[in-house]
Amino acid sequence: MTASTLISTPVRAFHAVLKRWGASQIKQKIWNAEYESGKWKAIDPQDAEYIQRDLVYGVLEKWGNASDILDLGCGTGSTAVQIADVYRSYLGADISPVAIEWARKNIAQVPEKLLKTEFAVAPIEAFTSQRQFDVVLYRECLYYFALAQIKSILKQHSLFLRPGGVFVVRLHDRNRYEKIVSHIMNAYEVVEKVAPEGDPTIVLVFRPRRSHSAQEALR
């Protein structure tokens, strides 16, 4: 029995609330504890042939080919490890220093990627950079924020996109997070949508609309 199985349902529910509404320091403590407990072990880089390749990888390899990728909420670095070696540079950021330590260990096992892959500790909503990127990825992390904050995050992070750059969002349940999907579809130019029939997962590739003002993107 792992530490994660000992956490009661009410405590998990309380943690879910704090992950969305708590201060960054509180969020970091919760995520650190969960990574240390092994709760997220299943999303670590996997080499087993029987594990189906995530559909987000093909999308990233298409849009991130010879490009600079920013992965916000990168966790233990599974995306950097498992996508094909086609990108020019890769920066992953996560609120949990425990996750980032594992990410650095994981990428060290892939020497051909090591010199062009970096990781940093930073909350998604407070991340800042002087660099610009061709792809900004949010893989299973936007729903930890309220919709109003998601709108603000996307507006802020638009500054990180090079001309022609795109956001990539992966959600495991497009029905449950329909409000997020609807906002993206209505406020941004969606250039690719991957939504397999019979599977609730969705991957959206989108960019700010040239004709829209920042205020329109916040509606």
Buried (B, 14 or more C-beta within 10 A) or exposed (E): EEEBEEBEEEEEEBBEEBBEEBEEEEBBBBBBBBBBBEBBEEBBBBEEEEEEEBBBBBBBBEBBEEBBBBBBBBBBBBBBBBBEEEBEBBBBBBBBBBBBBBBBEBBEEBEEBEEBBBBBBBBBBEBEBEEBBBBBBBBBBBBBBEBEBBBBBBBEBBEBBEEEBBBBBBBEEBEEBEEBBEBBEEBBBBEEBBBEEEEEBBBBBBBBEEEBEEEEBBE
